[in-house]
Amino acid sequence: MSLTAYVLHIAGIGLLGIEELPGAPLEVLPVFIVVITLFAMSWSRYFRRGPLECLLNNATKIAERVK
């Protein structure tokens, strides 16, 4: 789930335009933490891996067959 959380964090920064500000607003950090934590907890109830981790796992399984 760490890859998914990292990518969502970077996507959130891009969508909010935070990288264009001189200093990232400190109020955004707790919101990121809460949203990602809630998403990760709810996702892990039903799935073993995060969505991007699952895609990466499937891609490596396909590559494993190509020898």
N, C-alpha and C positions, 0 to 999 in steps of 0.2 A: 504494500500500500504506500510505501515511501516514495516510489517513482511517481505514482498518481498524485500524491499530495504535493510533491515538488512541482510537477507540471501545472497543476491547478493554481498553485501559488504564483508561478511565473505568468500564466495566462491571466490571472486576476490583476496582477500589476500592469500588464499590457492593456487590458480592457479598461481599467480605471485611469490609465494615463499617469500613474504615480511616478514612473521613471523620468517624466518630464519636469517634475517639481524639483526644486533645489534640495529639499530634504523630505524624506518620506514621512507623512503624518503618522504620529505614534498611535493615533486612534484607530488606524486601519489594522494594525497588527493583532489586537485581540479579536477583531472580527474575523480575520483570516484563520486564526487559531481555532476559534469556536466552530466556524463553518466546516473546516477540514476535519476537525475531530468528530463532529456529529456525522458528517458524511462517511468517514472511515468506520465509525462504530456501527452505523446502520448497514453499510455494505458488508462488513465482516460477519454480520449475523447470518447472511444468506450465501456468501461466497467465500472461498478459501483465499483467493488472491484478489488484488485490486484490478480494475479494468485494464489499465495499461500493462500491468504485470502479466495478466492473462494473455493479452495480445503478444507480448514479448515471448512468453512461454510457447505459444502456438507457432510463432515464427521460427523459433529455434528447433522445435520438433520437426518442422518441414525441412529446415536446413540440415538436420541430422540425417535425414533419409537420402540426401544428395551426397553421394560419396564418390 
